[in-house]
Amino acid sequence: MRLKRAYIAGPYRADTYSAIEQNIEEAKGIAKALWGMGYTVYCPHANTAHFDGIVEEEAFLDGHLEWVRVSELVVMHPRWQESEGACAERTEAHCELIPVWYWPEDREVLEKFACDFSE
């Protein structure tokens, strides 16, 4: 069985450290749910948490777009519209004809999609 690759798009940046932590934890919660459904998940929030200043911010955004391109679906965090990066990731997914789903509205569809793929 091959797992379907899911990418999580949502806000990371915020005005305070605690707000950034909240964004990371919310994205990780979605990632955990998707792993539980049978997806393999790339959660950029967890992968590059607190890496600020290592490289230019654009390098992270460009790098995340590379992960979108190799994903088989993108799952949008409930507050995705607040994030310039998430908006760009959604646009990239659409350009690459990668399905985009919305959390939590599409949870049942995502559960079925994971089951359909693994059988």
Beta strands, then each sheet from edge to edge (+ up, - down):
strand 1: 5-9
strand 2: 40-42
strand 3: 73-76
strand 4: 100-102
sheet 1: 2+ 1+ 3+ 4+
end
